[in-house]
Amino acid sequence: MKEYLNFDASKGYPTGRDLFYECTICGISIPSHPDVSMGCKCGNIFIDVDYGRVSIKREKEIKIFRENSQG
């Protein structure tokens, strides 16, 4: 079950092994703390592991959620 979080992008994007970024444009979800660099299908979200950067093109088109195994 997904638990969506409220976040303030001006303070940075939260990361963690249990947090995911969901692109509302292409519908792809990616881990916020991946082992390799990755992005969503449409390019709205990209995480560069080598430089420790999260790049979001359209902030209003993402959601952040915690994957909850209960329920």
CHARMM-style PDB file with segment names, atoms N, HN, CA, C and O in Angstrom:
ATOM      1  N   MET     1       0.841  -1.177   0.000  1.00  0.00      PROA
ATOM      2  CA  MET     1       0.000   0.000   0.000  1.00  0.00      PROA
ATOM      3  C   MET     1       0.891   1.247   0.000  1.00  0.00      PROA
ATOM      4  O   MET     1       1.885   1.305   0.724  1.00  0.00      PROA
ATOM      5  N   LYS     2       0.537   2.222  -0.799  1.00  0.00      PROA
ATOM      6  HN  LYS     2      -0.270   2.174  -1.388  1.00  0.00      PROA
ATOM      7  CA  LYS     2       1.329   3.452  -0.896  1.00  0.00      PROA
ATOM      8  C   LYS     2       0.836   4.476   0.115  1.00  0.00      PROA
ATOM      9  O   LYS     2      -0.363   4.728   0.236  1.00  0.00      PROA
ATOM     10  N   GLU     3       1.789   5.062   0.841  1.00  0.00      PROA
ATOM     11  HN  GLU     3       2.762   4.857   0.742  1.00  0.00      PROA
ATOM     12  CA  GLU     3       1.499   6.153   1.771  1.00  0.00      PROA
ATOM     13  C   GLU     3       2.142   7.413   1.190  1.00  0.00      PROA
ATOM     14  O   GLU     3       3.356   7.593   1.289  1.00  0.00      PROA
ATOM     15  N   TYR     4       1.337   8.279   0.589  1.00  0.00      PROA
ATOM     16  HN  TYR     4       0.351   8.132   0.508  1.00  0.00      PROA
ATOM     17  CA  TYR     4       1.866   9.482  -0.054  1.00  0.00      PROA
ATOM     18  C   TYR     4       2.260  10.521   0.990  1.00  0.00      PROA
ATOM     19  O   TYR     4       1.573  10.700   1.996  1.00  0.00      PROA
ATOM     20  N   LEU     5       3.375  11.202   0.738  1.00  0.00      PROA
ATOM     21  HN  LEU     5       3.933  11.057  -0.079  1.00  0.00      PROA
ATOM     22  CA  LEU     5       3.925  12.177   1.667  1.00  0.00      PROA
ATOM     23  C   LEU     5       3.753  13.591   1.142  1.00  0.00      PROA
ATOM     24  O   LEU     5       3.778  13.823  -0.066  1.00  0.00      PROA
ATOM     25  N   ASN     6       3.581  14.521   2.044  1.00  0.00      PROA
ATOM     26  HN  ASN     6       3.561  14.333   3.026  1.00  0.00      PROA
ATOM     27  CA  ASN     6       3.652  15.939   1.700  1.00  0.00      PROA
ATOM     28  C   ASN     6       5.109  16.340   1.840  1.00  0.00      PROA
ATOM     29  O   ASN     6       5.785  15.912   2.776  1.00  0.00      PROA
ATOM     30  N   PHE     7       5.596  17.154   0.921  1.00  0.00      PROA
ATOM     31  HN  PHE     7       5.047  17.502   0.161  1.00  0.00      PROA
ATOM     32  CA  PHE     7       6.994  17.584   0.989  1.00  0.00      PROA
ATOM     33  C   PHE     7       7.114  18.990   0.445  1.00  0.00      PROA
ATOM     34  O   PHE     7       6.285  19.449  -0.340  1.00  0.00      PROA
ATOM     35  N   ASP     8       8.166  19.664   0.880  1.00  0.00      PROA
ATOM     36  HN  ASP     8       8.840  19.291   1.518  1.00  0.00      PROA
ATOM     37  CA  ASP     8       8.470  21.018   0.432  1.00  0.00      PROA
ATOM     38  C   ASP     8       9.714  20.941  -0.448  1.00  0.00      PROA
ATOM     39  O   ASP     8      10.822  20.769   0.060  1.00  0.00      PROA
ATOM     40  N   ALA     9       9.539  21.066  -1.762  1.00  0.00      PROA
ATOM     41  HN  ALA     9       8.639  21.206  -2.175  1.00  0.00      PROA
ATOM     42  CA  ALA     9      10.648  20.924  -2.707  1.00  0.00      PROA
ATOM     43  C   ALA     9      11.745  21.956  -2.472  1.00  0.00      PROA
ATOM     44  O   ALA     9      12.897  21.717  -2.831  1.00  0.00      PROA
ATOM     45  N   SER    10      11.410  23.094  -1.877  1.00  0.00      PROA
ATOM     46  HN  SER    10      10.474  23.288  -1.585  1.00  0.00      PROA
ATOM     47  CA  SER    10      12.434  24.114  -1.616  1.00  0.00      PROA
ATOM     48  C   SER    10      13.433  23.647  -0.548  1.00  0.00      PROA
ATOM     49  O   SER    10      14.517  24.215  -0.417  1.00  0.00      PROA
ATOM     50  N   LYS    11      13.062  22.621   0.204  1.00  0.00      PROA
ATOM     51  HN  LYS    11      12.181  22.161   0.097  1.00  0.00      PROA
ATOM     52  CA  LYS    11      13.956  22.063   1.227  1.00  0.00      PROA
ATOM     53  C   LYS    11      14.637  20.793   0.747  1.00  0.00      PROA
ATOM     54  O   LYS    11      15.309  20.109   1.519  1.00  0.00      PROA
ATOM     55  N   GLY    12      14.463  20.484  -0.519  1.00  0.00      PROA
ATOM     56  HN  GLY    12      13.917  21.040  -1.146  1.00  0.00      PROA
ATOM     57  CA  GLY    12      15.064  19.282  -1.087  1.00  0.00      PROA
ATOM     58  C   GLY    12      14.066  18.137  -1.129  1.00  0.00      PROA
ATOM     59  O   GLY    12      12.985  18.210  -0.543  1.00  0.00      PROA
ATOM     60  N   TYR    13      14.443  17.095  -1.824  1.00  0.00      PROA
ATOM     61  HN  TYR    13      15.321  17.036  -2.300  1.00  0.00      PROA
ATOM     62  CA  TYR    13      13.577  15.929  -1.963  1.00  0.00      PROA
ATOM     63  C   TYR    13      13.995  14.879  -0.948  1.00  0.00      PROA
ATOM     64  O   TYR    13      15.178  14.557  -0.839  1.00  0.00      PROA
ATOM     65  N   PRO    14      13.033  14.344  -0.207  1.00  0.00      PROA
ATOM     66  CA  PRO    14      13.392  13.318   0.777  1.00  0.00      PROA
ATOM     67  C   PRO    14      13.862  12.037   0.083  1.00  0.00      PROA
ATOM     68  O   PRO    14      13.369  11.686  -0.989  1.00  0.00      PROA
ATOM     69  N   THR    15      14.801  11.360   0.693  1.00  0.00      PROA
ATOM     70  HN  THR    15      15.202  11.645   1.563  1.00  0.00      PROA
ATOM     71  CA  THR    15      15.287  10.093   0.167  1.00  0.00      PROA
ATOM     72  C   THR    15      15.319   9.062   1.278  1.00  0.00      PROA
ATOM     73  O   THR    15      15.342   9.400   2.462  1.00  0.00      PROA
ATOM     74  N   GLY    16      15.321   7.836   0.889  1.00  0.00      PROA
ATOM     75  HN  GLY    16      15.303   7.561  -0.072  1.00  0.00      PROA
ATOM     76  CA  GLY    16      15.403   6.732   1.838  1.00  0.00      PROA
ATOM     77  C   GLY    16      15.130   5.438   1.109  1.00  0.00      PROA
ATOM     78  O   GLY    16      14.517   5.434   0.041  1.00  0.00      PROA
ATOM     79  N   ARG    17      15.578   4.355   1.677  1.00  0.00      PROA
ATOM     80  HN  ARG    17      16.076   4.359   2.545  1.00  0.00      PROA
ATOM     81  CA  ARG    17      15.394   3.048   1.039  1.00  0.00      PROA
ATOM     82  C   ARG    17      13.921   2.675   0.888  1.00  0.00      PROA
ATOM     83  O   ARG    17      13.580   1.843   0.047  1.00  0.00      PROA
ATOM     84  N   ASP    18      13.049   3.277   1.687  1.00  0.00      PROA
ATOM     85  HN  ASP    18      13.326   3.953   2.370  1.00  0.00      PROA
ATOM     86  CA  ASP    18      11.623   2.943   1.628  1.00  0.00      PROA
ATOM     87  C   ASP    18      10.782   4.002   0.905  1.00  0.00      PROA
ATOM     88  O   ASP    18       9.556   3.904   0.874  1.00  0.00      PROA
ATOM     89  N   LEU    19      11.446   5.022   0.320  1.00  0.00      PROA
ATOM     90  HN  LEU    19      12.442   5.101   0.346  1.00  0.00      PROA
ATOM     91  CA  LEU    19      10.734   6.098  -0.369  1.00  0.00      PROA
ATOM     92  C   LEU    19      10.891   5.983  -1.884  1.00  0.00      PROA
ATOM     93  O   LEU    19      11.941   5.584  -2.388  1.00  0.00      PROA
ATOM     94  N   PHE    20       9.824   6.341  -2.596  1.00  0.00      PROA
ATOM     95  HN  PHE    20       8.971   6.665  -2.186  1.00  0.00      PROA
ATOM     96  CA  PHE    20       9.805   6.254  -4.051  1.00  0.00      PROA
ATOM     97  C   PHE    20       9.266   7.548  -4.633  1.00  0.00      PROA
ATOM     98  O   PHE    20       8.443   8.223  -4.016  1.00  0.00      PROA
ATOM     99  N   TYR    21       9.743   7.894  -5.845  1.00  0.00      PROA
ATOM    100  HN  TYR    21      10.412   7.346  -6.347  1.00  0.00      PROA
ATOM    101  CA  TYR    21       9.239   9.032  -6.586  1.00  0.00      PROA
ATOM    102  C   TYR    21       8.343   8.487  -7.699  1.00  0.00      PROA
ATOM    103  O   TYR    21       8.726   7.568  -8.423  1.00  0.00      PROA
ATOM    104  N   GLU    22       7.163   9.056  -7.824  1.00  0.00      PROA
ATOM    105  HN  GLU    22       6.851   9.802  -7.236  1.00  0.00      PROA
ATOM    106  CA  GLU    22       6.216   8.634  -8.850  1.00  0.00      PROA
ATOM    107  C   GLU    22       5.980   9.792  -9.808  1.00  0.00      PROA
ATOM    108  O   GLU    22       5.602  10.886  -9.390  1.00  0.00      PROA
ATOM    109  N   CYS    23       6.202   9.548 -11.080  1.00  0.00      PROA
ATOM    110  HN  CYS    23       6.509   8.659 -11.419  1.00  0.00      PROA
ATOM    111  CA  CYS    23       5.946  10.555 -12.102  1.00  0.00      PROA
ATOM    112  C   CYS    23       4.479  10.446 -12.511  1.00  0.00      PROA
ATOM    113  O   CYS    23       4.024   9.379 -12.922  1.00  0.00      PROA
ATOM    114  N   THR    24       3.747  11.541 -12.398  1.00  0.00      PROA
ATOM    115  HN  THR    24       4.117  12.408 -12.063  1.00  0.00      PROA
ATOM    116  CA  THR    24       2.332  11.512 -12.770  1.00  0.00      PROA
ATOM    117  C   THR    24       2.131  11.710 -14.278  1.00  0.00      PROA
ATOM    118  O   THR    24       1.005  11.632 -14.770  1.00  0.00      PROA
ATOM    119  N   ILE    25       3.214  11.963 -15.004  1.00  0.00      PROA
ATOM    120  HN  ILE    25       4.129  12.026 -14.604  1.00  0.00      PROA
ATOM    121  CA  ILE    25       3.129  12.090 -16.459  1.00  0.00      PROA
ATOM    122  C   ILE    25       3.157  10.705 -17.111  1.00  0.00      PROA
ATOM    123  O   ILE    25       2.259  10.350 -17.875  1.00  0.00      PROA
ATOM    124  N   CYS    26       4.207   9.922 -16.799  1.00  0.00      PROA
ATOM    125  HN  CYS    26       4.936  10.210 -16.178  1.00  0.00      PROA
ATOM    126  CA  CYS    26       4.353   8.604 -17.439  1.00  0.00      PROA
ATOM    127  C   CYS    26       3.935   7.446 -16.529  1.00  0.00      PROA
ATOM    128  O   CYS    26       3.818   6.309 -16.988  1.00  0.00      PROA
ATOM    129  N   GLY    27       3.710   7.729 -15.239  1.00  0.00      PROA
ATOM    130  HN  GLY    27       3.805   8.652 -14.867  1.00  0.00      PROA
ATOM    131  CA  GLY    27       3.238   6.695 -14.324  1.00  0.00      PROA
ATOM    132  C   GLY    27       4.312   5.794 -13.747  1.00  0.00      PROA
ATOM    133  O   GLY    27       3.999   4.841 -13.034  1.00  0.00      PROA
ATOM    134  N   ILE    28       5.567   6.075 -14.041  1.00  0.00      PROA
ATOM    135  HN  ILE    28       5.821   6.849 -14.621  1.00  0.00      PROA
ATOM    136  CA  ILE    28       6.664   5.243 -13.551  1.00  0.00      PROA
ATOM    137  C   ILE    28       7.055   5.673 -12.138  1.00  0.00      PROA
ATOM    138  O   ILE    28       7.104   6.864 -11.830  1.00  0.00      PROA
ATOM    139  N   SER    29       7.333   4.680 -11.281  1.00  0.00      PROA
ATOM    140  HN  SER    29       7.293   3.713 -11.532  1.00  0.00      PROA
ATOM    141  CA  SER    29       7.841   4.944  -9.934  1.00  0.00      PROA
ATOM    142  C   SER    29       9.264   4.416  -9.857  1.00  0.00      PROA
ATOM    143  O   SER    29       9.561   3.322 -10.336  1.00  0.00      PROA
ATOM    144  N   ILE    30      10.148   5.214  -9.242  1.00  0.00      PROA
ATOM    145  HN  ILE    30       9.906   6.103  -8.852  1.00  0.00      PROA
ATOM    146  CA  ILE    30      11.532   4.781  -9.081  1.00  0.00      PROA
ATOM    147  C   ILE    30      11.941   4.984  -7.625  1.00  0.00      PROA
ATOM    148  O   ILE    30      11.428   5.882  -6.957  1.00  0.00      PROA
ATOM    149  N   PRO    31      12.855   4.159  -7.134  1.00  0.00      PROA
ATOM    150  CA  PRO    31      13.309   4.328  -5.747  1.00  0.00      PROA
ATOM    151  C   PRO    31      14.047   5.651  -5.585  1.00  0.00      PROA
ATOM    152  O   PRO    31      14.766   6.082  -6.487  1.00  0.00      PROA
ATOM    153  N   SER    32      13.868   6.294  -4.434  1.00  0.00      PROA
ATOM    154  HN  SER    32      13.284   5.944  -3.702  1.00  0.00      PROA
ATOM    155  CA  SER    32      14.532   7.575  -4.191  1.00  0.00      PROA
ATOM    156  C   SER    32      16.015   7.394  -3.878  1.00  0.00      PROA
ATOM    157  O   SER    32      16.785   8.354  -3.913  1.00  0.00      PROA
ATOM    158  N   HSD    33      16.404   6.179  -3.577  1.00  0.00      PROA
ATOM    159  HN  HSD    33      15.778   5.399  -3.548  1.00  0.00      PROA
ATOM    160  CA  HSD    33      17.800   5.884  -3.222  1.00  0.00      PROA
ATOM    161  C   HSD    33      18.232   4.633  -3.987  1.00  0.00      PROA
ATOM    162  O   HSD    33      18.487   3.595  -3.377  1.00  0.00      PROA
ATOM    163  N   PRO    34      18.317   4.725  -5.333  1.00  0.00      PROA
ATOM    164  CA  PRO    34      18.665   3.542  -6.132  1.00  0.00      PROA
ATOM    165  C   PRO    34      20.153   3.209  -6.040  1.00  0.00      PROA
ATOM    166  O   PRO    34      20.965   4.040  -5.632  1.00  0.00      PROA
ATOM    167  N   ASP    35      20.492   1.987  -6.425  1.00  0.00      PROA
ATOM    168  HN  ASP    35      19.833   1.312  -6.756  1.00  0.00      PROA
ATOM    169  CA  ASP    35      21.889   1.559  -6.452  1.00  0.00      PROA
ATOM    170  C   ASP    35      22.606   2.053  -7.702  1.00  0.00      PROA
ATOM    171  O   ASP    35      23.826   2.212  -7.694  1.00  0.00      PROA
ATOM    172  N   VAL    36      21.859   2.296  -8.775  1.00  0.00      PROA
ATOM    173  HN  VAL    36      20.867   2.167  -8.781  1.00  0.00      PROA
ATOM    174  CA  VAL    36      22.418   2.803 -10.034  1.00  0.00      PROA
ATOM    175  C   VAL    36      21.587   4.001 -10.477  1.00  0.00      PROA
ATOM    176  O   VAL    36      20.428   4.124 -10.082  1.00  0.00      PROA
ATOM    177  N   SER    37      22.155   4.878 -11.283  1.00  0.00      PROA
ATOM    178  HN  SER    37      23.097   4.777 -11.604  1.00  0.00      PROA
ATOM    179  CA  SER    37      21.432   6.036 -11.801  1.00  0.00      PROA
ATOM    180  C   SER    37      20.236   5.583 -12.626  1.00  0.00      PROA
ATOM    181  O   SER    37      20.327   4.627 -13.397  1.00  0.00      PROA
ATOM    182  N   MET    38      19.127   6.270 -12.459  1.00  0.00      PROA
ATOM    183  HN  MET    38      19.054   7.047 -11.832  1.00  0.00      PROA
ATOM    184  CA  MET    38      17.927   5.904 -13.209  1.00  0.00      PROA
ATOM    185  C   MET    38      16.962   7.065 -13.274  1.00  0.00      PROA
ATOM    186  O   MET    38      17.080   8.038 -12.528  1.00  0.00      PROA
ATOM    187  N   GLY    39      16.008   6.949 -14.177  1.00  0.00      PROA
ATOM    188  HN  GLY    39      15.912   6.159 -14.782  1.00  0.00      PROA
ATOM    189  CA  GLY    39      14.984   7.968 -14.320  1.00  0.00      PROA
ATOM    190  C   GLY    39      13.694   7.358 -14.807  1.00  0.00      PROA
ATOM    191  O   GLY    39      13.635   6.177 -15.151  1.00  0.00      PROA
ATOM    192  N   CYS    40      12.664   8.177 -14.832  1.00  0.00      PROA
ATOM    193  HN  CYS    40      12.712   9.136 -14.553  1.00  0.00      PROA
ATOM    194  CA  CYS    40      11.372   7.698 -15.329  1.00  0.00      PROA
ATOM    195  C   CYS    40      11.399   7.694 -16.862  1.00  0.00      PROA
ATOM    196  O   CYS    40      12.317   8.220 -17.491  1.00  0.00      PROA
ATOM    197  N   LYS    41      10.381   7.094 -17.425  1.00  0.00      PROA
ATOM    198  HN  LYS    41       9.636   6.667 -16.914  1.00  0.00      PROA
ATOM    199  CA  LYS    41      10.289   6.897 -18.872  1.00  0.00      PROA
ATOM    200  C   LYS    41      10.282   8.204 -19.665  1.00  0.00      PROA
ATOM    201  O   LYS    41      10.892   8.279 -20.732  1.00  0.00      PROA
ATOM    202  N   CYS    42       9.597   9.238 -19.158  1.00  0.00      PROA
ATOM    203  HN  CYS    42       9.101   9.178 -18.291  1.00  0.00      PROA
ATOM    204  CA  CYS    42       9.464  10.494 -19.911  1.00  0.00      PROA
ATOM    205  C   CYS    42      10.592  11.495 -19.606  1.00  0.00      PROA
ATOM    206  O   CYS    42      10.672  12.538 -20.254  1.00  0.00      PROA
ATOM    207  N   GLY    43      11.451  11.197 -18.641  1.00  0.00      PROA
ATOM    208  HN  GLY    43      11.385  10.350 -18.114  1.00  0.00      PROA
ATOM    209  CA  GLY    43      12.576  12.081 -18.327  1.00  0.00      PROA
ATOM    210  C   GLY    43      12.268  13.164 -17.309  1.00  0.00      PROA
ATOM    211  O   GLY    43      13.108  14.028 -17.060  1.00  0.00      PROA
ATOM    212  N   ASN    44      11.091  13.139 -16.722  1.00  0.00      PROA
ATOM    213  HN  ASN    44      10.408  12.437 -16.925  1.00  0.00      PROA
ATOM    214  CA  ASN    44      10.737  14.139 -15.715  1.00  0.00      PROA
ATOM    215  C   ASN    44      11.565  13.971 -14.439  1.00  0.00      PROA
ATOM    216  O   ASN    44      11.926  14.956 -13.795  1.00  0.00      PROA
ATOM    217  N   ILE    45      11.862  12.730 -14.080  1.00  0.00      PROA
ATOM    218  HN  ILE    45      11.569  11.930 -14.603  1.00  0.00      PROA
ATOM    219  CA  ILE    45      12.638  12.428 -12.874  1.00  0.00      PROA
ATOM    220  C   ILE    45      13.912  11.719 -13.288  1.00  0.00      PROA
ATOM    221  O   ILE    45      13.873  10.779 -14.081  1.00  0.00      PROA
ATOM    222  N   PHE    46      15.053  12.169 -12.749  1.00  0.00      PROA
ATOM    223  HN  PHE    46      15.084  12.933 -12.105  1.00  0.00      PROA
ATOM    224  CA  PHE    46      16.316  11.452 -12.958  1.00  0.00      PROA
ATOM    225  C   PHE    46      17.135  11.537 -11.687  1.00  0.00      PROA
ATOM    226  O   PHE    46      17.295  12.611 -11.106  1.00  0.00      PROA
ATOM    227  N   ILE    47      17.649  10.402 -11.263  1.00  0.00      PROA
ATOM    228  HN  ILE    47      17.519   9.530 -11.735  1.00  0.00      PROA
ATOM    229  CA  ILE    47      18.514  10.345 -10.085  1.00  0.00      PROA
ATOM    230  C   ILE    47      19.898   9.931 -10.545  1.00  0.00      PROA
ATOM    231  O   ILE    47      20.078   8.845 -11.097  1.00  0.00      PROA
ATOM    232  N   ASP    48      20.877  10.799 -10.315  1.00  0.00      PROA
ATOM    233  HN  ASP    48      20.730  11.681  -9.867  1.00  0.00      PROA
ATOM    234  CA  ASP    48      22.268  10.562 -10.673  1.00  0.00      PROA
ATOM    235  C   ASP    48      23.001  10.103  -9.419  1.00  0.00      PROA
ATOM    236  O   ASP    48      23.342  10.914  -8.558  1.00  0.00      PROA
ATOM    237  N   VAL    49      23.238   8.817  -9.324  1.00  0.00      PROA
ATOM    238  HN  VAL    49      22.962   8.158 -10.023  1.00  0.00      PROA
ATOM    239  CA  VAL    49      23.868   8.234  -8.139  1.00  0.00      PROA
ATOM    240  C   VAL    49      25.310   8.715  -7.987  1.00  0.00      PROA
ATOM    241  O   VAL    49      25.755   8.992  -6.873  1.00  0.00      PROA
ATOM    242  N   ASP    50      26.039   8.816  -9.094  1.00  0.00      PROA
ATOM    243  HN  ASP    50      25.678   8.591  -9.998  1.00  0.00      PROA
ATOM    244  CA  ASP    50      27.446   9.217  -9.037  1.00  0.00      PROA
ATOM    245  C   ASP    50      27.635  10.598  -8.418  1.00  0.00      PROA
ATOM    246  O   ASP    50      28.597  10.813  -7.681  1.00  0.00      PROA
ATOM    247  N   TYR    51      26.749  11.521  -8.699  1.00  0.00      PROA
ATOM    248  HN  TYR    51      25.967  11.347  -9.297  1.00  0.00      PROA
ATOM    249  CA  TYR    51      26.848  12.885  -8.180  1.00  0.00      PROA
ATOM    250  C   TYR    51      25.895  13.166  -7.024  1.00  0.00      PROA
ATOM    251  O   TYR    51      25.900  14.263  -6.465  1.00  0.00      PROA
ATOM    252  N   GLY    52      25.076  12.177  -6.666  1.00  0.00      PROA
ATOM    253  HN  GLY    52      25.072  11.286  -7.121  1.00  0.00      PROA
ATOM    254  CA  GLY    52      24.146  12.339  -5.554  1.00  0.00      PROA
ATOM    255  C   GLY    52      23.094  13.405  -5.804  1.00  0.00      PROA
ATOM    256  O   GLY    52      22.739  14.161  -4.900  1.00  0.00      PROA
ATOM    257  N   ARG    53      22.589  13.464  -7.052  1.00  0.00      PROA
ATOM    258  HN  ARG    53      22.877  12.849  -7.786  1.00  0.00      PROA
ATOM    259  CA  ARG    53      21.628  14.506  -7.424  1.00  0.00      PROA
ATOM    260  C   ARG    53      20.294  13.917  -7.859  1.00  0.00      PROA
ATOM    261  O   ARG    53      20.221  12.865  -8.495  1.00  0.00      PROA
ATOM    262  N   VAL    54      19.252  14.636  -7.493  1.00  0.00      PROA
ATOM    263  HN  VAL    54      19.311  15.490  -6.977  1.00  0.00      PROA
ATOM    264  CA  VAL    54      17.901  14.342  -7.968  1.00  0.00      PROA
ATOM    265  C   VAL    54      17.515  15.489  -8.893  1.00  0.00      PROA
ATOM    266  O   VAL    54      17.585  16.654  -8.501  1.00  0.00      PROA
ATOM    267  N   SER    55      17.113  15.168 -10.106  1.00  0.00      PROA
ATOM    268  HN  SER    55      17.056  14.222 -10.424  1.00  0.00      PROA
ATOM    269  CA  SER    55      16.705  16.180 -11.066  1.00  0.00      PROA
ATOM    270  C   SER    55      15.228  15.979 -11.400  1.00  0.00      PROA
ATOM    271  O   SER    55      14.821  14.917 -11.870  1.00  0.00      PROA
ATOM    272  N   ILE    56      14.442  17.013 -11.149  1.00  0.00      PROA
ATOM    273  HN  ILE    56      14.773  17.876 -10.767  1.00  0.00      PROA
ATOM    274  CA  ILE    56      13.010  16.984 -11.441  1.00  0.00      PROA
ATOM    275  C   ILE    56      12.715  18.141 -12.398  1.00  0.00      PROA
ATOM    276  O   ILE    56      12.980  19.298 -12.071  1.00  0.00      PROA
ATOM    277  N   LYS    57      12.180  17.839 -13.555  1.00  0.00      PROA
ATOM    278  HN  LYS    57      11.965  16.900 -13.820  1.00  0.00      PROA
ATOM    279  CA  LYS    57      11.859  18.891 -14.522  1.00  0.00      PROA
ATOM    280  C   LYS    57      10.563  19.614 -14.174  1.00  0.00      PROA
ATOM    281  O   LYS    57      10.489  20.840 -14.264  1.00  0.00      PROA
ATOM    282  N   ARG    58       9.540  18.857 -13.776  1.00  0.00      PROA
ATOM    283  HN  ARG    58       9.600  17.862 -13.703  1.00  0.00      PROA
ATOM    284  CA  ARG    58       8.233  19.443 -13.470  1.00  0.00      PROA
ATOM    285  C   ARG    58       7.801  18.973 -12.076  1.00  0.00      PROA
ATOM    286  O   ARG    58       7.214  17.903 -11.918  1.00  0.00      PROA
ATOM    287  N   GLU    59       8.107  19.803 -11.068  1.00  0.00      PROA
ATOM    288  HN  GLU    59       8.584  20.672 -11.196  1.00  0.00      PROA
ATOM    289  CA  GLU    59       7.843  19.446  -9.674  1.00  0.00      PROA
ATOM    290  C   GLU    59       6.385  19.100  -9.398  1.00  0.00      PROA
ATOM    291  O   GLU    59       6.096  18.222  -8.585  1.00  0.00      PROA
ATOM    292  N   LYS    60       5.480  19.775 -10.061  1.00  0.00      PROA
ATOM    293  HN  LYS    60       5.715  20.489 -10.721  1.00  0.00      PROA
ATOM    294  CA  LYS    60       4.050  19.538  -9.812  1.00  0.00      PROA
ATOM    295  C   LYS    60       3.580  18.210 -10.380  1.00  0.00      PROA
ATOM    296  O   LYS    60       2.444  17.796 -10.147  1.00  0.00      PROA
ATOM    297  N   GLU    61       4.449  17.546 -11.120  1.00  0.00      PROA
ATOM    298  HN  GLU    61       5.372  17.883 -11.309  1.00  0.00      PROA
ATOM    299  CA  GLU    61       4.097  16.279 -11.756  1.00  0.00      PROA
ATOM    300  C   GLU    61       4.761  15.085 -11.083  1.00  0.00      PROA
ATOM    301  O   GLU    61       4.967  14.051 -11.718  1.00  0.00      PROA
ATOM    302  N   ILE    62       5.101  15.219  -9.794  1.00  0.00      PROA
ATOM    303  HN  ILE    62       4.934  16.059  -9.277  1.00  0.00      PROA
ATOM    304  CA  ILE    62       5.630  14.069  -9.059  1.00  0.00      PROA
ATOM    305  C   ILE    62       4.899  13.919  -7.732  1.00  0.00      PROA
ATOM    306  O   ILE    62       4.346  14.872  -7.184  1.00  0.00      PROA
ATOM    307  N   LYS    63       4.918  12.694  -7.242  1.00  0.00      PROA
ATOM    308  HN  LYS    63       5.367  11.919  -7.688  1.00  0.00      PROA
ATOM    309  CA  LYS    63       4.434  12.367  -5.906  1.00  0.00      PROA
ATOM    310  C   LYS    63       5.516  11.536  -5.245  1.00  0.00      PROA
ATOM    311  O   LYS    63       6.256  10.814  -5.913  1.00  0.00      PROA
ATOM    312  N   ILE    64       5.603  11.642  -3.941  1.00  0.00      PROA
ATOM    313  HN  ILE    64       5.002  12.229  -3.398  1.00  0.00      PROA
ATOM    314  CA  ILE    64       6.555  10.831  -3.192  1.00  0.00      PROA
ATOM    315  C   ILE    64       5.757   9.945  -2.255  1.00  0.00      PROA
ATOM    316  O   ILE    64       4.843  10.401  -1.568  1.00  0.00      PROA
ATOM    317  N   PHE    65       6.120   8.664  -2.239  1.00  0.00      PROA
ATOM    318  HN  PHE    65       6.862   8.293  -2.797  1.00  0.00      PROA
ATOM    319  CA  PHE    65       5.392   7.753  -1.370  1.00  0.00      PROA
ATOM    320  C   PHE    65       6.319   6.782  -0.659  1.00  0.00      PROA
ATOM    321  O   PHE    65       7.443   6.524  -1.090  1.00  0.00      PROA
ATOM    322  N   ARG    66       5.814   6.260   0.430  1.00  0.00      PROA
ATOM    323  HN  ARG    66       4.901   6.470   0.780  1.00  0.00      PROA
ATOM    324  CA  ARG    66       6.472   5.209   1.199  1.00  0.00      PROA
ATOM    325  C   ARG    66       5.678   3.938   0.911  1.00  0.00      PROA
ATOM    326  O   ARG    66       4.449   3.927   0.984  1.00  0.00      PROA
ATOM    327  N   GLU    67       6.395   2.876   0.587  1.00  0.00      PROA
ATOM    328  HN  GLU    67       7.393   2.885   0.529  1.00  0.00      PROA
ATOM    329  CA  GLU    67       5.729   1.596   0.353  1.00  0.00      PROA
ATOM    330  C   GLU    67       5.475   0.946   1.708  1.00  0.00      PROA
ATOM    331  O   GLU    67       6.406   0.628   2.448  1.00  0.00      PROA
ATOM    332  N   ASN    68       4.214   0.758   2.011  1.00  0.00      PROA
ATOM    333  HN  ASN    68       3.457   1.016   1.410  1.00  0.00      PROA
ATOM    334  CA  ASN    68       3.799   0.217   3.293  1.00  0.00      PROA
ATOM    335  C   ASN    68       3.313  -1.211   3.067  1.00  0.00      PROA
ATOM    336  O   ASN    68       2.373  -1.433   2.304  1.00  0.00      PROA
ATOM    337  N   SER    69       3.944  -2.171   3.720  1.00  0.00      PROA
ATOM    338  HN  SER    69       4.707  -1.990   4.340  1.00  0.00      PROA
ATOM    339  CA  SER    69       3.586  -3.578   3.503  1.00  0.00      PROA
ATOM    340  C   SER    69       2.290  -3.964   4.203  1.00  0.00      PROA
ATOM    341  O   SER    69       1.736  -5.029   3.929  1.00  0.00      PROA
ATOM    342  N   GLN    70       1.801  -3.119   5.097  1.00  0.00      PROA
ATOM    343  HN  GLN    70       2.251  -2.254   5.320  1.00  0.00      PROA
ATOM    344  CA  GLN    70       0.554  -3.408   5.794  1.00  0.00      PROA
ATOM    345  C   GLN    70      -0.631  -2.963   4.946  1.00  0.00      PROA
ATOM    346  O   GLN    70      -0.553  -1.980   4.208  1.00  0.00      PROA
ATOM    347  N   GLY    71      -1.723  -3.701   5.065  1.00  0.00      PROA
ATOM    348  HN  GLY    71      -1.786  -4.499   5.665  1.00  0.00      PROA
ATOM    349  CA  GLY    71      -2.987  -3.304   4.479  1.00  0.00      PROA
ATOM    350  C   GLY    71      -3.120  -3.521   3.048  1.00  0.00      PROA
ATOM    351  OT1 GLY    71      -4.162  -3.211   2.471  1.00  0.00      PROA
TER     352      GLY     71
END
